[in-house]
Amino acid sequence: MRDFSHDHRWLSINAATVRAQWPLDRIVDECSRRGIRAISPWRDQVAAVGLERVAERLRATGVELSGYCRGGMFPAMTDTERRATLDDNRRAIDEAKTLGAPCLVLVVGGLPGALAGHPQSKDIAAARRDVHDGIAATLVYAREVGMPLAIEPLHPMYAADRACVNTLEQALDLCDALDPARTGALGVAVDAYHVWWDPKLEAQIVRAGRERILAFHVCDWLVPTTDLLNDRGMMGDGVIDLPRLRGWVEAAGYAGYSEVEIFSAANWWKRDGGEVLDTCIARHRISV
Amino acid sequence: MRDFSHDHRWLSINAATVRAQWPLDRIVDECSRRGIRAISPWRDQVAAVGLERVAERLRATGVELSGYCRGGMFPAMTDTERRATLDDNRRAIDEAKTLGAPCLVLVVGGLPGALAGHPQSKDIAAARRDVHDGIAATLVYAREVGMPLAIEPLHPMYAADRACVNTLEQALDLCDALDPARTGALGVAVDAYHVWWDPKLEAQIVRAGRERILAFHVCDWLVPTTDLLNDRGMMGDGVIDLPRLRGWVEAAGYAGYSEVEIFSAANWWKRDGGEVLDTCIARHRISV
């Protein structure tokens, strides 16, 4: 297992972590100043600054991407919506290419309409079929241009509104169905927050292996957790045994970044951005 | 599949649903008045009124139990605590016997100290070993007196503080390890709120079969859900396809009560208790 205690060369910052403080070009510069070598931006953050401007700041600073957030959101009630989603995923792949991302992270979507607060269906099996079909269709173009897709299983508390892929086992079943040859075109993003509770986690990480683990995200599960979406904790402040989990993904062959992704409306989003990044660096060395 | 549309003979009320409105003896009487044939009380509700008083009201009204809440909470940091927990589970079994419960529901516990807000460990694997050992020890006495134990897998969002058994598969693995002969002494409580998201749910219900399904709980998953603990919805107000789920448990051989268990700080706990029960009856007929 790699020793993180002396430097932060394997720290990446998911740009959502400081989204409340800074626009993306500033985030790139602030990370670069601190020797943070990688980030993972969200599409809306890129759009707000402009794709070319972001690409230019990445080139100028040498900061690279550990992933691009996000494609997905496949379930829909009509074919018209499904086609629009596929077009949107194609655009996300193009943006990921422009920015040099190693993978496009897929948050696959839940029940149609649920994210907007108006679920139009209770058929989670149908949503899962849409996810299968949507990834299959998106994978064709992703393979053409060489952009790996990383299915991110989300915590089951997001099954209704964000993602109906909720365990690593389920995500790997999709990978095996759609990329049986393990070509590297399709894999998973393992986010500790979403999967730490899973009794089958270690076994499924072994199953995933090096070809399937495209990203590794960290933060912490707070006790108590007061909000389903925006109460993620800083590494070390919660109950996830992050070193054990990293040991498992590294034993499986993963040797990339540990990407810090914290949504924290009541705490970290209210602090100075520099303090947040400095805390991420410090905690990365002792708690990840 | 049984037709619930004409009566509510298979409706049970988990007494937590109206815990804010009434003490338990009143709950028994109010249910009886409405032709609700069963309830599932919590230990603190029984203690507040007195075990003998509750037993007397049940005898007088003919209301029966669909379960008794709850035993469990096995993980601990010391053997002294573990012994105290086993003693407490023994008392819970005795109370369940006195009240004529068909099973004692086990909420198995999470990380030691977490429920009180001060987790003392990040080792969920150790907590799971404590759960295995605690159920094994409790089962000896439960078998002696003939009180089935129903392991309730809780939603993964409760893994840290309430239960580290988080899928039906995991609960059934415990059942197979501790009661391989499927004697009926050990089984599961299937609560729709906790398991609805699980991609392996139908398969695991088939696996459970009639011998293992000791209870079936219903309520609904609201979109959005605003509180991790006390924002459960009335059947029909959320996104769980309850008839489909009941179809699965009935196909597996379950023919008992559908027990309504709603924790709702912002809504149902604030309403008139009679209105809550009448709504449960109405929704049981159309949405369960």
Chai-1 contact restraints between the chains, C-beta under 6 A:
chainA,res_idxA,chainB,res_idxB,connection_type,confidence,min_distance_angstrom,max_distance_angstrom,comment,restraint_id
A,L111,B,V239,contact,1.0,0.0,6.0,A-B,restraint_1
A,A114,B,V223,contact,1.0,0.0,6.0,A-B,restraint_2
A,P119,B,V223,contact,1.0,0.0,6.0,A-B,restraint_3
A,P119,B,V239,contact,1.0,0.0,6.0,A-B,restraint_4
A,K122,B,V239,contact,1.0,0.0,6.0,A-B,restraint_5
A,K122,B,D241,contact,1.0,0.0,6.0,A-B,restraint_6
A,P156,B,P156,contact,1.0,0.0,6.0,A-B,restraint_7
A,P156,B,W197,contact,1.0,0.0,6.0,A-B,restraint_8
A,M157,B,M157,contact,1.0,0.0,6.0,A-B,restraint_9
A,A159,B,W197,contact,1.0,0.0,6.0,A-B,restraint_10
A,A160,B,W221,contact,1.0,0.0,6.0,A-B,restraint_11
A,A160,B,V223,contact,1.0,0.0,6.0,A-B,restraint_12
A,A160,B,V239,contact,1.0,0.0,6.0,A-B,restraint_13
A,D161,B,V223,contact,1.0,0.0,6.0,A-B,restraint_14
A,N166,B,W197,contact,1.0,0.0,6.0,A-B,restraint_15
A,Q170,B,P199,contact,1.0,0.0,6.0,A-B,restraint_16
A,W197,B,P156,contact,1.0,0.0,6.0,A-B,restraint_17
A,W197,B,A159,contact,1.0,0.0,6.0,A-B,restraint_18
A,W197,B,N166,contact,1.0,0.0,6.0,A-B,restraint_19
A,P199,B,Q170,contact,1.0,0.0,6.0,A-B,restraint_20
A,W221,B,A160,contact,1.0,0.0,6.0,A-B,restraint_21
A,V223,B,A114,contact,1.0,0.0,6.0,A-B,restraint_22
A,V223,B,P119,contact,1.0,0.0,6.0,A-B,restraint_23
A,V223,B,A160,contact,1.0,0.0,6.0,A-B,restraint_24
A,V223,B,D161,contact,1.0,0.0,6.0,A-B,restraint_25
A,T225,B,L228,contact,1.0,0.0,6.0,A-B,restraint_26
A,L228,B,T225,contact,1.0,0.0,6.0,A-B,restraint_27
A,V239,B,L111,contact,1.0,0.0,6.0,A-B,restraint_28
A,V239,B,P119,contact,1.0,0.0,6.0,A-B,restraint_29
A,V239,B,K122,contact,1.0,0.0,6.0,A-B,restraint_30
A,V239,B,A160,contact,1.0,0.0,6.0,A-B,restraint_31
A,D241,B,K122,contact,1.0,0.0,6.0,A-B,restraint_32
